[in-house]
Amino acid sequence: PVPTTSIYSRSDGVVPWQISLNEDLPHTENVRIESSHIGMGVHPMALVVIADRLRQDPARWRRFDPAAAMRGAR
C-alpha cells in the first residue's frame, strides 16, 4: 500500500536480481543499474535514485524519471 522502489543489478553477484523485483503495481517500480553488490552503496545512480525517492511526496508518487532526477542533481 506504500510506494516502493527496488534498485537492482543483473550483475549483483550475491542476490539473484529476479528476487529483487517488485510486483508490477501502480505504486511500485524497479530501477536497474549496472553495479556489483557491494558497489550499489556508492554507485552514483543508486544514490540519485535514493535521493529522488526521499525527496518525493508519497501522496504524489511518480515513477523514477532519470532525466528529471539528473536535472535536480546539478
N, C-alpha and C positions, 0 to 999 in steps of 0.2 A: 503493500500500500504506500510505500515511500519511494521517491526517486532513487534509482540505484544505477551506478556506473561501474562496469568491470573494465579494468585496464589489463590487457593480456598480451602475451607474446607467443607466437608459434615456436620461437627458438628459446623458450624459457629454460628448458633442460632439467627442471626439477618438477614442476607442476604440469601435468598434461593440459594443454591450452583448452581442450574441449570441455573440461570440467570447470573452467573459469568463466564460461559464457553464461550470461543472464538469459532467461527465457524472453522471447520477443513480446514485450508488453508495452503499452503506451508510456509507461513511466520507467522503463529500463533501457539500457544501452550497453554496447560492448565497444570499447575503443582499442584497436590493435596498434601496438608499437613494435619495433624491432629491438629487442633487448634480451640480455641474459636475465636469469632470475635475480641475481644479486644486483645487476645493473639497473633494474627498474627503479630502485630507490633514489638514484641520482640521474636518471635519464631525463634530459630537458623536456621532452614532450610529455612524459608522465607527470612531471611537476607542473607543466602548463595545464594539463587536464585536471589535476587535483585543485589547483588554484581557481580555475574556471568553475569547477563544480562547487567549491566552497563559497565562491562569490555569488552564486546564483540563488535567487529566492525560490525555495521549494514550491511555493504556491504558483509560481510562473515558470515551472521547469520546462526546459527545452533541451533537445539533444545537443551534444557537443558539436560545435562548429569550429574546426581548426583555424580557418581563416579569421573568424571573428576573435577567437582567443588570442591569436598571434598579434592582431591589431591592438588588443588590450594589454599585451605583454611589453609593448615598446615603451 
